[in-house]
Amino acid sequence: MDYRISQNQFVISDHGNIFFVNFIFIYKK
């Protein structure tokens, strides 16, 4: 599995959940 790092933006997971992060957030892709 690969991991993505997102900062201050909307990120969408494989499950279709939308997260808004105000910090660096690492999640499974």
ABEGO torsion letter per residue (X at the ends): XBBBBBBGBBBBBAAGBBBBBABBBBBBX
